[in-house]
């Protein structure tokens, strides 16, 4: 898995959140799992509440800014 691929998926997540059961989520399942385990994306909406959309976390947005992607 390439670093560029992870950042492409992270950027897509930030710009256009997608559902957990979307075709994109199925196609990029490994990258999404890696990003989620690193704490860069989540489905968490609030304390103890989770939704259906993957979204970039504050940590993920910080990484995008550091890379100059946003």
C-alpha positions, 0 to 999 in steps of 0.5 A, a space after each residue: 500500500 503506497 503512501 500516496 494512495 492513503 493520502 488520496 483516500 484521506 483527501 477524498 474522505 475529507 472532500 466528499 464523505 462516503 457511506 460505509 457500504 458504498 462502492 468506494 468503501 468496498 474498493 478501498 477497504 484496505 486503505 480505509 482500514 489503515 486510515 481508521 486504525 491510524 485515527 485519520 478517519 472515523 464514523 464517529 459523530 459524537 460521544 458514543 454515537 457512530 454514523 454511516 459516513 466515513 469522515 476525516 478526523 482532526 488528526 487526518 485534516 492536520 496531516 492533509 494540511 501538512 502535506 499541502 493537500 488542502 
